[in-house]
């Protein structure tokens, strides 16, 4: 899925917190970001290094599932998790309605 780019300062910088550079030498591991989109956007500044787009979308589904359980105030709202790559390009959007009833209040 191709979509608009989401500009983010510093997204193309190393940003490999928590993983020693020596373990990443020679590896091309992309970083993905998972933004909560509702009436406003909550930006994921940290992101996660994952092997590919499919894995990133799987993580977004898990985030949406977890949010539907842990954040009851989101029930009945049409939130989504927007997945973008390290260049700010949209990879996909996972609606929270997949995990809760979209009409539930």
Beta strands, then each sheet from edge to edge (+ up, - down):
strand 1: 31-37
strand 2: 41-42
strand 3: 48-49
strand 4: 80-85
strand 5: 90-95
sheet 1: 2+ 1- 3+
sheet 2: 2+ 1- 4+ 5-
end
